């Protein structure tokens, strides 16, 4: 089913259920899109910028430790 067919189906079901005002339709579509966005974010397992930066710092510290240990091992 194409995106336009899904949109038309959603609009027709809203009209059938008595939601006739444009603000109600806009709110319903907005809510539907938010749920789809949240579902996609969960599926992709995205993280916030702050979480990413913390992990980046941890990885950098671990690299430094690994380099120190590998230098000791060589000697």
KOLDRENVO-213491 format. One line per field, with one value per residue (C-alpha): residue number from 1; x, y, z. Coordinates in steps of 0.05 Angstrom, whole numbers. Layout:
N
i <- NUM, ... .
east <- X, ... .
north <- Y, ... .
up <- Z, ... .
***
This chain:
75
i <- 1, 2, 3, 4, 5, 6, 7, 8, 9, 10, 11, 12, 13, 14, 15, 16, 17, 18, 19, 20, 21, 22, 23, 24, 25, 26, 27, 28, 29, 30, 31, 32, 33, 34, 35, 36, 37, 38, 39, 40, 41, 42, 43, 44, 45, 46, 47, 48, 49, 50, 51, 52, 53, 54, 55, 56, 57, 58, 59, 60, 61, 62, 63, 64, 65, 66, 67, 68, 69, 70, 71, 72, 73, 74, 75 .
east <- 0, 30, 37, -18, -66, -49, -62, -128, -149, -131, -168, -230, -231, -225, -283, -325, -312, -338, -273, -290, -252, -184, -152, -175, -149, -83, -77, -93, -42, 10, 0, 5, 70, 99, 84, 117, 177, 184, 178, 233, 279, 269, 282, 346, 368, 389, 422, 424, 483, 502, 504, 546, 596, 604, 616, 666, 706, 706, 732, 786, 809, 810, 852, 903, 906, 913, 971, 1006, 998, 1021, 1084, 1099, 1090, 1138, 1194 .
north <- 0, 67, 126, 165, 106, 102, 176, 172, 112, 149, 211, 172, 134, 200, 230, 167, 171, 242, 281, 335, 397, 410, 420, 351, 320, 357, 334, 262, 261, 294, 242, 186, 213, 221, 148, 126, 170, 141, 70, 84, 114, 53, 7, 42, 46, 119, 154, 226, 271, 271, 195, 194, 244, 204, 140, 176, 200, 129, 100, 153, 136, 62, 75, 112, 54, 3, 42, 46, -28, -46, -4, -39, -106, -90, -71 .
up <- 0, -20, 26, -9, -1, 73, 81, 45, 86, 151, 129, 108, 174, 212, 173, 184, 259, 261, 263, 214, 236, 206, 275, 297, 233, 240, 313, 295, 238, 281, 336, 286, 257, 327, 343, 278, 292, 363, 335, 284, 337, 380, 322, 303, 376, 370, 429, 451, 437, 511, 513, 450, 478, 543, 505, 460, 520, 549, 484, 481, 552, 535, 473, 516, 566, 510, 479, 546, 558, 489, 498, 564, 532, 476, 525 .
***
